[in-house]
Amino acid sequence: MATLLSAQCAVCLRKPGTRLHLRRAAARISARCYSSRTASTADYLHESVVPSMHYQKSLPRLPVPKLEDTIRRYLAAQKPLLDDGQFATTEKIAQDFQNGVGRQLHEELVAQDKANKHTSYISGPWFDMYLSARDSVVLNFNPFMSFNPDPKTEYNEQLVRSTNMVCSAVRFMKTLRAGLLEPEVFHLNPAKSDTDSFKNFIRWVPSSLSWYGAYMVNAYPLDMSQYFRLFNSTRIPKRGRDELLTDDKGRHLLIMRKGNMYVFDVVDRDGNLVKPAEIHSHLKYILSDSTPAPSLPLGILTSENRDVWAGLREKLKVTGNAEALGLVDSALFCLCLDEESMRDHIHISHNMLHGDGCNRWYDKSFSIIIAKDGQTAINFEHSWGDGVAVLRFQNEVFKDTTEKPVVHPGSAPAAVDSASAVRRLQFHLDGELESGIKKAKENFDLAVSKLTIAAIEFKKGGKEQLKKSKLSPDAIAQLSFQMAFLRQYGQTAATYESCSTAAFKHGRTETIRPATVHTKRCSHAFVREPSKHSVEELQAMLNECSKYQGQLTKEAAMGQGFDRHLFALRYLANSKGRSLPSLYTDPAYGAINHNILSTSTLTSPAVSLGGFAPVVPDGFGVGYGVHDNWIGCNVSAYPARNVHEFLQCVHKSLEDIFSVVEGKPLS
C-alpha cells in the first residue's frame, strides 16, 4: 500500500560525467500544463501533438543490480537493526548466498531478463505477488487519495461535483485512448524540451528512438504501461490467484448509493461523451431514488478473503447473476455516492480508506467516492498499478473540473427519461450467499474497528527553510519518524519508503530504507543525549542523514535498491521448486521485511490527503507531505501501537530538528 504515493519519489538519471537529480518528479509534472494545444472537441482534455505512448517502445530497461551491490546494500540496511552478534551471523549468511546459490540464481535471473526485453524483471513477479495474496484488499492493499475541494465552494454540491467528475473522467479516458494525452515526461530543462518546437520535432522521431531524442534535451519520459488498466478494469477473485479483467467495450458507469448498484451509459454508440446535462439528469435520478438500502449489500463481498470471495462469486454466477456481474466488471469505473457529510480529516480518512463496506466495490481499478458535502477521494485497487497513473488521472480531473466545469450550480438537468436510461442492478441470493454476505460484514466491521487514524500539521517550518539549509525535506521527515519511534519505543524499526521506478519500461517501485546507521546515531543524539552535543555537531549529523538518504533515494529510483532484486531471486527459486536459500530463512531477513514504519509521501495541487493502513499488525501506516512552510502527517495504527503518542513524538522531533537548523541548542 505504501506504493500509493510512490510517484513522489525522486528520480535520478545519469549522463556520462554528470548526475541529474530529479526530485519530486511527479509533483512537478502535475503542476505544469500538459496541454499541447486546446482540444478541438469537448470529448478531450487536450490534444497532444506527441502521441501518448510515443516514448514507450524506447524506454530504457530496468537494470538487474549487481549481486555484490545488492548484498552490500542489504547488509548496510541491516546494520542499524541488529546487534553485533546478530549482524555477524547475517553477514556470514549473506556472503555465503552471494558466493553460492545466490550467484546461480542471479545468473539465471539475468539470462531470463535478457530473454524478455519487452518487460522488466520485476513486473511479472510483482503482479503475481499482489494477485496471489489472499488477504482482503481493504486495509491491506487499497489506499486512498482525497481531492482538494473545488475553490468555488458552490461547485462542491454533491450532484454538481459528481457530474463534473464523471464528465472529466470520461474526457481523460477518451483523450488517453485516442493517443492525445500528453506523454508523462520529466523536463529537467523545460525551456528547451517543454516547448511546441521540440514537440513538433520529437513527434516525427520514430518511437524506437524517441526516448533518446528527449534525453538529448534533458527530458526523461516515464513508463505509461499501466494506464490502460485505469478504465473498464476489475480484479476478479479466483482461488489461489486473482485475475485482472479489462473490457474496453464497456460504455457504462457503475454507481453505488446506499449499497444499491446502478449503471447507465456515459459514452454513446459512436464513442462520444453522453451530453453532460443527461449525465446530470441520471445522477439526480439516482440521488433521488427512494429504494431503501439492501439488508444484504453485495459490495461487502469484495472486502472478503480472496478465496472466500472467489467461491461466493462462482455461486453468484450459477444462481443467475452472471450478466449483472459482467456489467459491474466492465464498467468504466465506480462512482460511490455517500449519504454522509464529512466531519473532519480523520472522518475523511476512515470513510475514503474503508467506509462501512456496503457502498463500495473494492475490486474496481478505482472508485471515485463523493460524500454528501462534496468531499471527494479516489480509492484504488493496487495490483494493476502504482500511484503514478492514478495521480496523473487525479491531477488532470481536478484541473478540468475546477477550470472547465461542464455543469454549474444553476444548470438544469436534461429533460430525458432517466428512469429508462438508468438500470438498478438486482441480484438473486440463496441461503449460502446470504450467509456469506452476513459473515463478510462481520469480518469487515471487526477489521476496521481495530484501525485508528490520527493526523498532525507541524506549522513551524517546512520545505523552504530546509532547502535554505541545504537539507533534504524528505530526509528530515523520515528522520523525524526514526526519532519518534526511538522516543516512544526505545528502538530502531524496520522502515519502508516507496520509490517509483517509472523511468524504466514496466518499472514498478523500489524500496528506500530510511533507517540507517546515520539516522540511528542522530536519533540517539537528539533523543537520548542532546546535552552532550553542540549545535554544530547536531547540524553535522542532520547533514549526514540528509546526504545518505539522498543517495539511497537516487539508487532506488535508478533501480539500484536491494529489495526488488532479492524478491526476484526468491521468486525465481520458488518458481523452480527449489528449497529456499538460508538468506531468506534468516530471522533478520524476516525482520527487515516486517515493516513497522511503512511510509509514503505526496504533494500535489489536486490532493489534500492520502492514507493507507499499516502493513503489519504492530506497525504504523505513515502518509506525509512536506509543504513549503508546514509538514503534514496522516498516520494509521492497530491496537498494538499508540498512534496519538507517536504523532506527539513526531511533533517533538520536528521541533528539535528545526531548533537545531535555526542554530538553537536543545534543552
C-alpha positions as CSV (number, residue, x, y, z in Angstrom):
1,M,0.0,0.0,0.0
2,A,2.8,2.4,0.6
3,T,3.3,2.4,-3.1
4,L,0.3,4.7,-3.1
5,L,2.5,7.8,-3.3
6,S,5.5,6.4,-5.0
7,A,5.1,8.8,-7.8
8,Q,6.5,11.4,-5.5
9,C,9.9,9.7,-5.1
10,A,12.9,11.3,-6.6
11,V,14.1,10.2,-10.0
12,C,17.9,10.3,-10.7
13,L,19.3,9.9,-14.1
14,R,22.9,9.9,-15.2
15,K,24.6,11.2,-18.2
16,P,28.3,10.5,-18.8
17,G,30.3,12.7,-16.5
18,T,27.3,14.2,-14.7
19,R,24.4,13.2,-12.4
20,L,20.9,14.6,-12.8
21,H,18.7,14.6,-9.7
22,L,15.0,14.8,-10.4
23,R,13.4,15.5,-7.1
24,R,9.7,15.1,-6.7
25,A,9.3,14.4,-10.4
26,A,5.6,13.6,-10.3
27,A,4.7,16.6,-8.2
28,R,6.5,19.0,-10.6
29,I,4.9,17.3,-13.6
30,S,1.5,17.7,-12.0
31,A,2.0,21.4,-11.5
32,R,2.6,22.2,-15.2
33,C,0.1,22.3,-18.0
34,Y,0.0,19.1,-20.0
35,S,-1.9,20.5,-23.0
36,S,0.0,20.8,-26.3
37,R,-3.0,22.6,-27.8
38,T,-6.6,23.2,-26.8
39,A,-8.9,20.3,-27.6
40,S,-11.0,20.8,-30.7
41,T,-13.8,18.7,-29.2
42,A,-15.5,18.7,-25.8
43,D,-14.7,15.0,-25.6
44,Y,-10.9,15.6,-25.0
45,L,-9.0,17.3,-22.2
46,H,-6.4,18.4,-24.7
47,E,-4.8,17.1,-28.0
48,S,-1.1,16.4,-27.6
49,V,0.9,16.7,-30.8
50,V,3.2,13.9,-29.4
51,P,1.2,10.6,-29.2
52,S,0.6,9.4,-25.6
53,M,2.7,6.2,-26.0
54,H,5.3,7.7,-28.3
55,Y,8.2,7.0,-25.9
56,Q,7.1,3.6,-24.6
57,K,9.0,1.5,-27.1
58,S,12.4,3.1,-26.5
59,L,12.2,3.5,-22.7
60,P,15.4,2.1,-21.0
61,R,15.1,-1.2,-19.3
62,L,15.1,-1.6,-15.6
63,P,18.6,-2.9,-14.7
64,V,19.2,-6.0,-12.7
65,P,21.7,-4.8,-10.0
66,K,25.0,-6.5,-9.5
67,L,24.7,-9.2,-6.8
68,E,27.6,-7.7,-4.9
69,D,25.9,-4.3,-4.7
70,T,22.7,-5.8,-3.6
71,I,24.3,-7.7,-0.7
72,R,26.3,-4.7,0.3
73,R,23.2,-2.5,0.4
74,Y,21.2,-5.2,2.2
75,L,23.8,-5.5,4.9
76,A,24.0,-1.7,5.3
77,A,20.3,-1.7,5.8
78,Q,20.5,-4.5,8.4
79,K,23.3,-2.8,10.4
80,P,21.1,-0.4,12.5
81,L,18.5,-3.1,13.2
82,L,20.8,-5.8,14.6
83,D,23.3,-6.1,17.5
84,D,26.9,-7.1,16.7
85,G,26.3,-10.8,17.2
86,Q,23.2,-10.9,15.0
87,F,24.9,-8.8,12.3
88,A,27.9,-11.1,12.2
89,T,25.5,-14.1,11.6
90,T,23.5,-12.3,8.9
91,E,26.7,-11.1,7.3
92,K,28.0,-14.6,7.0
93,I,24.7,-15.9,5.6
94,A,24.6,-13.1,3.1
95,Q,28.1,-13.6,1.9
96,D,27.6,-17.4,1.6
97,F,24.5,-16.6,-0.5
98,Q,26.5,-14.2,-2.7
99,N,29.2,-16.8,-3.3
100,G,26.9,-19.8,-3.7
101,V,23.3,-20.3,-4.5
102,G,22.6,-16.6,-4.9
103,R,25.2,-16.4,-7.7
104,Q,23.5,-19.2,-9.6
105,L,20.0,-17.6,-9.1
106,H,21.3,-14.2,-10.1
107,E,22.8,-15.6,-13.4
108,E,19.5,-17.3,-14.1
109,L,17.6,-14.1,-13.5
110,V,19.9,-12.1,-15.8
111,A,19.5,-14.7,-18.5
112,Q,15.7,-14.6,-18.1
113,D,15.7,-10.8,-18.2
114,K,17.8,-10.8,-21.4
115,A,15.2,-13.2,-23.0
116,N,12.3,-10.9,-22.1
117,K,13.3,-7.5,-23.3
118,H,9.7,-6.4,-23.7
119,T,9.3,-6.0,-20.0
120,S,11.2,-5.7,-16.7
121,Y,12.5,-8.5,-14.4
122,I,10.2,-7.3,-11.6
123,S,6.9,-6.8,-13.5
124,G,5.7,-10.5,-13.6
125,P,6.7,-11.4,-10.1
126,W,5.2,-8.2,-8.7
127,F,1.8,-8.8,-10.4
128,D,2.0,-12.4,-9.0
129,M,2.7,-11.1,-5.5
130,Y,-0.3,-8.9,-5.5
131,L,-2.7,-11.3,-7.3
132,S,-1.7,-14.3,-5.2
133,A,-2.2,-12.5,-1.9
134,R,-5.3,-14.0,-0.2
135,D,-5.9,-11.2,2.4
136,S,-8.7,-8.7,1.9
137,V,-7.8,-5.8,-0.4
138,V,-9.4,-3.5,2.2
139,L,-6.8,-2.1,4.6
140,N,-4.1,-4.5,3.3
141,F,-3.8,-3.1,-0.2
142,N,-6.2,-0.4,-1.3
143,P,-5.1,3.2,-0.4
144,F,-7.0,6.5,-0.9
145,M,-6.1,10.0,-2.1
146,S,-8.5,12.8,-1.3
147,F,-9.2,15.6,-3.7
148,N,-8.9,19.2,-2.6
149,P,-12.3,20.9,-2.5
150,D,-13.2,22.9,-5.6
151,P,-12.1,26.5,-4.9
152,K,-15.6,27.7,-5.9
153,T,-17.5,26.4,-2.9
154,E,-20.8,26.2,-4.7
155,Y,-19.3,23.6,-7.1
156,N,-18.8,21.2,-4.2
157,E,-22.5,20.4,-4.0
158,Q,-22.7,16.6,-4.4
159,L,-24.7,16.4,-7.7
160,V,-22.7,19.2,-9.4
161,R,-19.4,17.8,-8.4
162,S,-20.4,14.2,-9.3
163,T,-21.5,15.2,-12.7
164,N,-18.3,17.2,-13.4
165,M,-16.1,14.4,-12.0
166,V,-17.8,11.9,-14.3
167,C,-17.5,14.0,-17.4
168,S,-13.9,14.9,-16.8
169,A,-13.0,11.3,-16.1
170,V,-14.6,10.2,-19.3
171,R,-12.8,13.0,-21.2
172,F,-9.5,11.8,-19.7
173,M,-10.3,8.2,-20.8
174,K,-11.1,9.3,-24.3
175,T,-8.0,11.5,-24.5
176,L,-5.9,8.6,-23.4
177,R,-7.4,6.1,-25.8
178,A,-7.2,8.5,-28.7
179,G,-3.4,8.8,-28.1
180,L,-3.9,12.5,-27.4
181,L,-2.9,12.6,-23.7
182,E,0.4,14.4,-23.3
183,P,3.1,11.8,-22.5
184,E,4.4,11.6,-19.0
185,V,7.7,13.4,-19.2
186,F,10.0,14.9,-16.6
187,H,11.6,18.1,-18.0
188,L,14.9,18.9,-16.4
189,N,15.2,21.9,-18.7
190,P,11.6,22.8,-19.8
191,A,12.8,25.9,-21.6
192,K,14.3,23.5,-24.2
193,S,12.0,20.4,-24.0
194,D,8.6,21.5,-22.9
195,T,8.1,23.7,-25.9
196,D,5.9,23.5,-29.1
197,S,9.0,23.5,-31.3
198,F,10.5,20.4,-29.5
199,K,7.2,18.6,-29.5
200,N,6.8,19.2,-33.2
201,F,10.2,17.8,-33.8
202,I,10.1,14.8,-31.5
203,R,6.7,13.6,-32.9
204,W,8.5,12.7,-36.1
205,V,11.3,10.8,-34.4
206,P,10.5,7.0,-34.6
207,S,9.1,5.5,-31.4
208,S,12.1,3.2,-31.3
209,L,14.4,6.2,-31.0
210,S,12.2,8.9,-29.4
211,W,13.4,8.4,-25.8
212,Y,17.0,9.2,-26.9
213,G,15.7,12.4,-28.6
214,A,14.1,13.5,-25.4
215,Y,17.3,12.5,-23.5
216,M,19.4,14.8,-25.6
217,V,17.5,17.9,-24.3
218,N,17.4,16.6,-20.7
219,A,13.8,15.4,-20.8
220,Y,13.0,12.0,-19.3
221,P,9.8,10.1,-20.4
222,L,8.2,7.9,-17.8
223,D,6.6,4.5,-18.3
224,M,2.8,4.6,-19.1
225,S,2.2,0.9,-19.5
226,Q,-0.2,0.8,-16.5
227,Y,-2.6,3.5,-17.9
228,F,-4.7,1.1,-19.9
229,R,-5.9,-0.6,-16.7
230,L,-7.4,2.6,-15.3
231,F,-10.7,2.1,-17.1
232,N,-13.1,-0.8,-17.6
233,S,-10.9,-2.9,-15.2
234,T,-11.6,-5.1,-12.2
235,R,-9.7,-7.5,-10.1
236,I,-11.6,-10.9,-10.4
237,P,-11.3,-13.2,-7.4
238,K,-10.1,-16.7,-8.2
239,R,-8.9,-19.5,-5.9
240,G,-5.2,-19.3,-5.4
241,R,-4.6,-16.3,-7.7
242,D,-6.8,-13.5,-8.9
243,E,-7.1,-12.2,-12.4
244,L,-7.2,-8.7,-13.9
245,L,-10.0,-8.1,-16.4
246,T,-10.1,-5.2,-18.8
247,D,-13.1,-4.9,-21.2
248,D,-12.8,-1.7,-23.1
249,K,-16.1,-2.3,-24.9
250,G,-18.0,-1.2,-21.8
251,R,-19.6,2.2,-22.2
252,H,-21.3,2.4,-18.9
253,L,-20.6,3.7,-15.4
254,L,-21.2,1.8,-12.1
255,I,-22.8,4.0,-9.4
256,M,-23.3,2.9,-5.8
257,R,-25.7,4.6,-3.4
258,K,-26.9,3.2,-0.1
259,G,-25.5,-0.1,-1.2
260,N,-27.7,-0.2,-4.3
261,M,-25.9,-0.5,-7.6
262,Y,-26.8,1.3,-10.8
263,V,-25.5,1.5,-14.4
264,F,-26.0,3.9,-17.2
265,D,-24.1,4.7,-20.4
266,V,-21.7,7.7,-20.3
267,V,-20.4,7.0,-23.8
268,D,-22.8,6.7,-26.7
269,R,-22.7,4.2,-29.5
270,D,-20.5,6.4,-31.6
271,G,-17.9,6.6,-28.8
272,N,-18.8,10.2,-27.8
273,L,-19.3,11.5,-24.3
274,V,-23.0,11.5,-23.4
275,K,-24.3,15.1,-23.0
276,P,-23.3,16.4,-19.6
277,A,-26.9,17.6,-19.0
278,E,-28.1,14.0,-19.5
279,I,-25.5,12.6,-17.1
280,H,-26.6,15.3,-14.7
281,S,-30.2,14.1,-15.0
282,H,-29.3,10.5,-14.5
283,L,-27.2,11.2,-11.4
284,K,-30.0,13.4,-10.0
285,Y,-32.4,10.5,-10.5
286,I,-30.1,8.1,-8.6
287,L,-29.7,10.6,-5.8
288,S,-33.5,11.0,-5.6
289,D,-34.2,7.2,-5.7
290,S,-36.2,6.2,-2.6
291,T,-35.1,2.5,-2.9
292,P,-34.1,1.5,0.7
293,A,-30.6,0.2,1.4
294,P,-30.4,-3.6,0.9
295,S,-30.2,-5.6,4.1
296,L,-27.6,-7.7,2.3
297,P,-25.3,-5.3,0.4
298,L,-23.4,-7.3,-2.2
299,G,-20.4,-4.9,-2.3
300,I,-19.2,-6.1,1.1
301,L,-18.2,-9.4,-0.5
302,T,-15.3,-7.5,-2.2
303,S,-13.8,-7.0,1.2
304,E,-13.6,-10.7,2.0
305,N,-10.6,-13.1,2.0
306,R,-9.9,-13.6,-1.7
307,D,-10.5,-17.4,-1.7
308,V,-13.8,-17.0,0.2
309,W,-14.9,-14.3,-2.2
310,A,-13.9,-16.4,-5.2
311,G,-16.1,-19.2,-4.1
312,L,-19.1,-16.9,-3.4
313,R,-18.6,-15.2,-6.8
314,E,-18.9,-18.6,-8.5
315,K,-22.0,-19.2,-6.5
316,L,-23.4,-15.8,-7.7
317,K,-22.8,-16.7,-11.3
318,V,-24.6,-20.1,-11.1
319,T,-27.6,-18.5,-9.3
320,G,-28.3,-16.3,-12.3
321,N,-26.2,-13.2,-11.6
322,A,-23.5,-13.5,-14.3
323,E,-24.9,-10.8,-16.5
324,A,-25.1,-8.3,-13.7
325,L,-21.6,-9.1,-12.5
326,G,-20.4,-8.6,-16.1
327,L,-21.8,-5.1,-16.0
328,V,-20.0,-4.4,-12.7
329,D,-16.7,-5.7,-14.0
330,S,-16.8,-3.9,-17.4
331,A,-17.9,-0.5,-16.1
332,L,-15.6,2.4,-16.8
333,F,-15.1,2.9,-13.1
334,C,-17.2,3.0,-9.9
335,L,-18.8,6.2,-8.5
336,C,-19.7,5.9,-4.9
337,L,-22.3,8.5,-3.7
338,D,-22.3,8.5,0.0
339,E,-25.1,9.7,2.3
340,E,-22.9,11.2,5.0
341,S,-21.1,14.5,5.3
342,M,-17.6,14.5,6.5
343,R,-16.8,15.9,10.0
344,D,-13.1,16.4,9.7
345,H,-9.9,14.9,8.2
346,I,-10.0,11.8,10.3
347,H,-13.6,11.1,9.2
348,I,-12.5,11.6,5.6
349,S,-9.6,9.2,6.1
350,H,-11.8,6.4,7.5
351,N,-14.5,6.9,5.0
352,M,-12.3,7.0,1.9
353,L,-10.0,4.3,3.1
354,H,-12.7,1.8,4.0
355,G,-16.1,3.3,4.7
356,D,-18.8,0.9,6.0
357,G,-18.1,-1.7,3.3
358,C,-21.7,-1.5,1.9
359,N,-21.3,1.3,-0.7
360,R,-18.1,0.1,-2.3
361,W,-16.8,-2.3,-4.9
362,Y,-13.2,-2.5,-3.8
363,D,-12.2,-4.7,-6.8
364,K,-12.7,-1.9,-9.4
365,S,-9.4,-0.4,-10.6
366,F,-10.5,2.8,-9.0
367,S,-13.6,4.3,-7.4
368,I,-14.4,8.0,-7.1
369,I,-16.1,8.5,-3.7
370,I,-18.2,11.6,-3.2
371,A,-19.7,12.4,0.2
372,K,-22.9,14.3,0.9
373,D,-21.0,17.5,1.3
374,G,-18.9,17.0,-1.9
375,Q,-15.7,15.8,-0.2
376,T,-14.2,13.6,-2.9
377,A,-11.5,10.9,-3.0
378,I,-10.1,8.0,-5.1
379,N,-9.8,4.6,-3.6
380,F,-7.9,2.3,-5.9
381,E,-7.1,-1.4,-6.2
382,H,-3.3,-1.8,-6.1
383,S,-2.4,-4.9,-8.1
384,W,-2.8,-3.3,-11.6
385,G,-0.5,-0.3,-10.9
386,D,1.1,2.1,-8.6
387,G,0.4,5.7,-7.7
388,V,1.8,7.2,-10.9
389,A,-1.2,6.6,-13.2
390,V,-3.7,7.4,-10.6
391,L,-2.1,10.6,-9.5
392,R,-1.9,11.8,-13.2
393,F,-5.6,11.0,-13.6
394,Q,-6.4,12.8,-10.3
395,N,-4.4,15.9,-11.3
396,E,-6.0,16.1,-14.7
397,V,-9.5,15.6,-13.5
398,F,-9.1,18.1,-10.7
399,K,-7.8,20.7,-13.1
400,D,-10.5,20.0,-15.6
401,T,-13.4,20.1,-13.1
402,T,-12.2,23.3,-11.5
403,E,-11.2,25.2,-14.6
404,K,-13.7,23.9,-17.2
405,P,-16.8,22.5,-15.3
406,V,-19.5,21.4,-17.7
407,V,-22.4,21.8,-15.3
408,H,-22.9,24.6,-12.8
409,P,-24.9,25.2,-9.6
410,G,-27.7,26.7,-11.7
411,S,-27.6,24.2,-14.5
412,A,-30.9,22.4,-15.3
413,P,-30.6,18.6,-15.9
414,A,-31.7,17.5,-19.4
415,A,-35.4,16.6,-19.8
416,V,-34.8,13.0,-20.5
417,D,-36.3,9.7,-19.2
418,S,-33.6,8.8,-16.7
419,A,-35.9,6.1,-15.3
420,S,-35.4,4.2,-18.6
421,A,-31.7,5.1,-19.0
422,V,-30.6,4.1,-15.5
423,R,-30.8,0.5,-14.5
424,R,-30.6,-0.6,-10.9
425,L,-28.9,-4.0,-10.7
426,Q,-30.7,-6.7,-8.9
427,F,-29.1,-9.9,-7.6
428,H,-30.6,-13.3,-6.8
429,L,-29.2,-14.6,-3.5
430,D,-29.6,-18.1,-2.0
431,G,-29.0,-19.1,1.6
432,E,-25.3,-19.7,1.1
433,L,-24.8,-16.2,-0.4
434,E,-26.9,-14.5,2.3
435,S,-24.8,-16.2,5.0
436,G,-21.6,-15.2,3.1
437,I,-22.7,-11.6,3.0
438,K,-23.5,-11.5,6.7
439,K,-20.2,-13.1,7.6
440,A,-18.3,-10.7,5.3
441,K,-19.9,-7.8,7.1
442,E,-19.0,-9.2,10.5
443,N,-15.3,-9.7,9.4
444,F,-15.2,-6.2,7.8
445,D,-16.6,-4.5,10.9
446,L,-14.2,-6.3,13.2
447,A,-11.2,-5.4,11.0
448,V,-11.9,-1.7,10.6
449,S,-12.9,-1.3,14.3
450,K,-9.3,-2.0,15.2
451,L,-7.9,0.8,13.0
452,T,-7.1,4.2,14.5
453,I,-6.1,7.2,12.3
454,A,-4.7,10.4,13.6
455,A,-3.0,13.5,12.0
456,I,-0.8,16.4,12.8
457,E,0.2,19.6,11.0
458,F,3.6,20.9,12.0
459,K,3.5,24.7,11.3
460,K,6.9,25.8,12.5
461,G,8.8,25.1,9.3
462,G,8.8,23.2,6.0
463,K,10.4,22.7,2.6
464,E,11.6,26.3,2.2
465,Q,13.6,26.5,5.4
466,L,15.1,23.1,5.0
467,K,16.2,23.8,1.4
468,K,17.8,27.1,2.6
469,S,19.8,24.9,5.0
470,K,20.7,22.5,2.2
471,L,18.8,19.7,3.8
472,S,16.5,17.3,2.0
473,P,12.9,17.8,3.1
474,D,12.1,14.1,2.7
475,A,15.2,13.1,4.6
476,I,14.2,15.3,7.6
477,A,10.7,14.0,7.6
478,Q,12.0,10.4,7.6
479,L,14.4,11.3,10.4
480,S,11.6,12.6,12.5
481,F,9.9,9.2,12.2
482,Q,13.0,7.5,13.4
483,M,13.4,9.8,16.3
484,A,9.8,9.5,17.2
485,F,9.9,5.7,17.3
486,L,13.0,5.7,19.4
487,R,11.5,8.2,21.8
488,Q,8.3,6.2,22.1
489,Y,9.6,2.6,22.0
490,G,13.3,2.8,22.6
491,Q,14.1,1.0,19.3
492,T,15.1,1.4,15.7
493,A,12.4,-0.1,13.5
494,A,12.4,-1.6,10.0
495,T,11.2,1.2,7.7
496,Y,9.9,1.2,4.2
497,E,9.6,4.2,1.9
498,S,8.3,3.6,-1.6
499,C,10.0,4.9,-4.7
500,S,8.8,4.8,-8.3
501,T,11.0,3.2,-11.0
502,A,8.7,4.6,-13.7
503,A,11.8,6.0,-15.5
504,F,12.2,2.4,-16.9
505,K,10.0,0.2,-19.1
506,H,7.5,-1.6,-16.9
507,G,9.1,-0.3,-13.8
508,R,7.1,-0.6,-10.6
509,T,8.6,0.5,-7.3
510,E,11.8,0.1,-5.3
511,T,12.2,0.4,-1.6
512,I,14.2,3.1,0.2
513,R,15.4,2.0,3.6
514,P,15.4,5.2,5.7
515,A,16.5,3.5,9.0
516,T,20.3,3.8,8.6
517,V,23.4,3.9,10.9
518,H,23.3,7.7,10.4
519,T,19.7,8.2,11.4
520,K,20.2,5.8,14.4
521,R,23.2,7.8,15.6
522,C,21.4,11.1,15.0
523,S,18.2,9.9,16.7
524,H,20.2,8.8,19.8
525,A,22.0,12.1,20.0
526,F,18.7,14.1,19.8
527,V,16.6,11.9,22.0
528,R,18.9,10.3,24.5
529,E,21.8,12.7,24.9
530,P,21.0,16.2,23.5
531,S,23.1,18.0,26.0
532,K,26.3,16.0,25.1
533,H,26.4,17.5,21.6
534,S,27.0,21.0,20.4
535,V,24.6,22.6,17.9
536,E,27.3,22.3,15.3
537,E,27.7,18.6,15.9
538,L,23.9,18.0,15.7
539,Q,23.7,20.1,12.5
540,A,26.5,17.9,11.1
541,M,24.5,14.8,11.9
542,L,21.5,16.2,10.1
543,N,23.6,16.9,7.1
544,E,25.0,13.4,7.1
545,C,21.4,11.9,7.4
546,S,20.3,14.1,4.5
547,K,23.1,13.2,2.2
548,Y,22.8,9.5,2.8
549,Q,19.0,9.5,2.4
550,G,19.6,11.3,-0.9
551,Q,22.0,8.6,-2.0
552,L,19.5,5.9,-1.1
553,T,16.8,7.7,-3.0
554,K,18.8,8.1,-6.1
555,E,19.9,4.5,-6.1
556,A,16.3,3.3,-5.6
557,A,14.9,5.5,-8.4
558,M,17.6,4.1,-10.7
559,G,16.6,0.5,-9.9
560,Q,19.6,0.1,-7.6
561,G,18.0,-0.8,-4.4
562,F,18.2,-4.3,-2.9
563,D,14.6,-5.3,-2.1
564,R,13.3,-6.0,-5.5
565,H,16.4,-7.9,-6.6
566,L,16.3,-10.2,-3.6
567,F,12.5,-10.5,-4.0
568,A,13.0,-11.6,-7.7
569,L,15.7,-14.1,-6.7
570,R,13.4,-15.7,-4.1
571,Y,10.6,-15.8,-6.6
572,L,12.8,-17.5,-9.1
573,A,13.9,-20.1,-6.6
574,N,10.2,-20.8,-5.6
575,S,9.1,-21.0,-9.3
576,K,11.8,-23.6,-9.9
577,G,10.6,-25.7,-6.9
578,R,13.9,-25.3,-5.1
579,S,14.4,-25.1,-1.4
580,L,14.6,-21.6,0.0
581,P,18.2,-20.3,0.4
582,S,19.2,-19.6,4.0
583,L,19.3,-15.9,3.4
584,Y,15.5,-15.9,3.2
585,T,15.1,-18.1,6.3
586,D,17.4,-15.9,8.4
587,P,15.3,-14.2,11.1
588,A,17.0,-10.9,10.2
589,Y,15.5,-11.1,6.6
590,G,12.1,-11.7,8.1
591,A,12.5,-8.8,10.5
592,I,13.7,-6.2,7.9
593,N,10.6,-7.1,5.8
594,H,8.3,-6.8,8.8
595,N,7.9,-3.1,8.0
596,I,6.8,-1.4,11.2
597,L,7.1,2.0,9.7
598,S,5.5,1.9,6.3
599,T,5.8,5.4,4.8
600,S,4.8,7.2,1.6
601,T,4.7,10.9,0.6
602,L,2.6,13.0,-1.6
603,T,2.3,16.7,-2.5
604,S,0.0,17.7,-5.4
605,P,-2.2,20.7,-6.2
606,A,-5.1,18.2,-6.5
607,V,-4.7,16.2,-3.4
608,S,-5.5,17.3,0.2
609,L,-4.9,14.0,2.0
610,G,-3.7,10.4,1.4
611,G,-3.6,7.4,3.5
612,F,-3.3,3.6,4.0
613,A,-3.3,1.1,6.8
614,P,-0.2,-0.4,8.4
615,V,1.2,-3.4,6.5
616,V,1.8,-5.4,9.7
617,P,-0.3,-5.6,12.9
618,D,2.3,-3.9,15.1
619,G,3.1,-1.2,12.5
620,F,2.2,2.4,11.5
621,G,1.0,3.5,8.1
622,V,2.6,6.9,7.7
623,G,1.3,9.2,4.9
624,Y,3.1,12.5,4.9
625,G,3.7,15.6,2.9
626,V,6.4,18.3,3.3
627,H,5.0,21.6,2.1
628,D,6.6,25.0,1.7
629,N,6.0,26.1,5.3
630,W,4.5,23.1,7.1
631,I,4.6,19.3,7.3
632,G,1.6,17.1,7.5
633,C,1.3,13.5,8.7
634,N,-1.7,11.2,8.4
635,V,-0.9,8.0,10.3
636,S,-2.8,4.8,11.0
637,A,-2.3,2.0,13.5
638,Y,-3.8,-1.0,15.1
639,P,-4.2,-1.6,18.9
640,A,-0.5,-2.8,19.2
641,R,0.6,0.8,18.7
642,N,-0.4,4.2,20.1
643,V,-0.8,6.5,17.1
644,H,-1.6,9.6,19.1
645,E,1.6,9.2,21.2
646,F,3.6,8.5,18.1
647,L,2.5,11.7,16.4
648,Q,3.3,13.7,19.6
649,C,6.8,12.2,19.3
650,V,7.0,13.2,15.6
651,H,6.0,16.7,16.5
652,K,8.6,16.9,19.3
653,S,11.2,15.5,16.9
654,L,10.4,18.1,14.3
655,E,10.6,20.9,16.9
656,D,14.0,19.7,17.9
657,I,15.3,19.4,14.4
658,F,14.1,22.9,13.3
659,S,15.5,24.3,16.5
660,V,18.9,22.9,15.6
661,V,18.5,24.0,12.0
662,E,18.0,27.5,13.4
663,G,21.1,27.2,15.5
664,K,19.4,26.9,18.8
665,P,20.7,24.4,21.4
666,L,18.5,21.6,22.7
667,S,17.5,21.8,26.3
